[in-house]
Amino acid sequence: MNNSRFRFLALVLTFAQLLSISSVTVSANSNEKSAKQAEAILPSESISLNNGISVENPIPMPEHELKPIVSSEKFTTDEQIVLRFDYTDVMDYYYVADGITVTEESGNSMQFTLTATEEFGSVDVYADYGNGDVVKSSLYTYKYGDTVYVSDIAKDQAWYDCMKDQYESGLITLDEWQDAYSLLSQTFVAYDGIEATASQAHPSTPSSNMAATATSSIMTISGTLSWEINTAGNKLPLRMTKVELHDKDAIGSRCIAVGYTNSYGQYSFTFDNSDDGDIWESGDMDFFIRCSLESETFKVAADWVITSYYCDIDISDKIHNGITTGLDYYILYDEDINASKATYVQQGMVVGQRFAKKMGMSTDNFLNVVFPYTFDNNAAFCFGVLAGNCFSGIGANKFKNIDTLIHEYGHYVERSLGVCGATLWDIIIQDTDHAIDEDQFYDKDDKTFAMHLTWSESWATAFSLIAQDFYKTEYDVLPGFADVKYGNTSYTYETLNVGQNGCEAQEMAVIAVLWDLFDAAPTEPEDPAEPTEPTEPFDNVALGIQSSNTIRCI
């Protein structure tokens, strides 16, 4: 596809996504202890539903947003980078800089002049609004030659903006861009070195099934991949993720084998470790593993056209003849890195994929997920199908919202099944704003579209709830997982009182009905001190999981 077609497709998709169905709200900011002040008690992280309702936290969320303001996203090294913030209601503030020289303007006005001194730089600004409301905001820089790129999203976002600019200007090729990303991606992973248990057999994902022997050139390479979910270092298996075994060449590399990790995050390749007559080889291959944030039905990338997220892992120094196991690595948790946060997005949608496939879904449609969706940091949406492709965008603030991520994958399932009533044209011309507690028959002029919107959104949320319920034991350490229906939200679907707007065009009412159709009919009260009267006396239907091997999406 040539560049003009790239730009045309990107323009069409951008216009459509700006008018898309599902948009959502804010998540929390990070916290850090001040060297100048007493340690501030910050709110815990927030998990938001697709409808914008945040999971309740022991400590309330910040009431203020601290947005960095700069005059441009690109500067020459001779230009001053002026950073400022809205100082309204700020009681006190401080900053922490790395790779950047910061000069604070006089007058206590939260205005700074920045000079990038290293390739990567950042400044974190903390504003205290009183009553424990301390908000963090960050600005990142990437210095390339005599140009400095800035971003308020992530360290590798500034890097991406630079590479995209260089590529579109014809200064680098796509291969050179990818080679540069390969080197950068190696900083996103770390060696784990934890052997898999004997009971967790490796999946069969080799390029051939030849048995390895100590005297032949046939080799088996296997290991386990995982991902950190927080700064405490808690990990989960990197499930159903695309893994490639590569051999470095004098220029670039060649792919030897491709597979996917299993539900334990394990991978395995068996192959012929000969030089195949390659004059650049010396009898052995120089191996590395490419772990892509891609699965069987979708991938996560920084854009819909050119790039994808992956981590290259150099394993050449750990290989020996015959069988090599224990090549275990994990993706680091770092909220300053898009690639790290994109892992949350990919693994959240893996839950939806696992559940849909468990229920018998088979489809040739593919979901292309952009993260971060930079037009709106608080957005999440999914639309399609266009030439066998669906398109989703996840805003920078939504990466941890597991319910939202599975919900958007649910929209992909709907569209692949052909049961989503709203068309792309509907999305473009109709008012797609929706609130979970409003009756869309009153809110929308087109009643057919109102019904399509309500039931599409409700079904996707119910899909998310049931998928989380099905896999809750595997994700018990993931914040907010499977909590939605159990009362940790502003609305409890288990015992919901929908109020005066609770009809067939109100999302809350429909979600509650769909959940009650699925869950077990209550026979005992939730409170043992109460009489034997069930808490939901009218919920006497329990359909549960009804999988099918005949569902085919076209």
Disulfide bonds with the S-S distance in Angstrom:
none
